């Protein structure tokens, strides 16, 4: 796809009124003009590069391909075996498969319109910023980052993308689902009266698997999911889904958080916690209790996976990832369930990303709430690990960076 289909160099003072009243002659000399109103031509495809060729990266690349509006032309990953396996699956020429810590830089030097960033979360801020600087549209996996400075960078990249007429989408599944959308809409309209308190849970069994015997820098990177500095901890990497729904419902961050986290069972690798309990305190004296548990055997628990419940004076909201989403009480809403939300959410976001690019919508509405939810998760992680009250103001102003410990890895 030609970048001129989605990038514009029209002077700022050429308003729609001026265009209709006489600016057409000037615009007719510009290649981009035919698509300012109509968007990209229906048969054009967006050339896409994939950064991060692990299990989710390879999986979601297949969904991009199935959409029909993308050509996947390049891929990048630190590891040669991952990039080759993904490249073979997607039919990417070996000359456009890049490896090493700087693989994304090599990919961005090539001819393409957009990137999908599915690398470990610790790399998201720098890779997204580099993509925007290179003039590429960005599809970014959650979480945005593992620390506050990283989240701040993603927020800045989103704003910069809008200024440069680029699409920037952060991939959360919940917010694309019609049952969630209608439930939250009714909540905001007062369906449960005045909110009194909330509960949120994420209790799961095994989470990922060890890909390499620990002991080397490469093994640490292969096992990134289990390392707090690389993944953000289980609380940020996975529980951000639950906390994003909480944030969506409350439309504002908590005043502060307090809690504890730790490890009670022998973990596969790394330094992540396997349980956490938190109290998020909102204004108007509204608390939300959050608990998370990830034990190796799962303890047979499947009933408290990614759940958010909000109670009010006239009813309550019940939501469960892949399960029932509804409102009980005075203003009953039967809602429904989507058992394939994991896949459908990604499909919806891939379609939305394509529509934003081809339609010229660069408002990038997913960035700000995604960054805020990320910061709430970091606030919870900080409070839980340090066992103290952590305020929203403290987190917003934090400059503490995670030490990625990348020494020994090739560039």
Buried (B, 14 or more C-beta within 10 A) or exposed (E): BBBBBBBBEBEEEBEEEBBEEEBEEBBEEEEBBBBBEEBBEEEBBBBBBBBBBBEEBBBBBBBBBEBEBBBBBBBBBBBEEBBBBBBEBBEBEEEBBBBBEBBBBBBBEBEBBBBBBBBBBBBBBBBBBBBBEBBBBBBBBBBBBBBBBBBBBBBBBBBBBBEBBBBBBBBBBBBBBEBBBBBBEBBEEEBBBEBBBBBBBBBBBEBBEBBBEBEEEBBBBBBBBBBBBBBBBBBBBBBBBBBBBBBBBBEEBBBBBBBBBEEEEEBBBBEBBBBBBBBBBBEEEBEBBBBBBBBEEBEEBEEBBBBBBBBBEEBBBBBBBBBEBBBBBEBEBEBEBBEEBEBBBBBBBBBBBBBBBBBBEBEBBBBEBBBBBBBBBBBBBBBBBEEEBBBBEBBBEBEEEBEBEBEEBEE
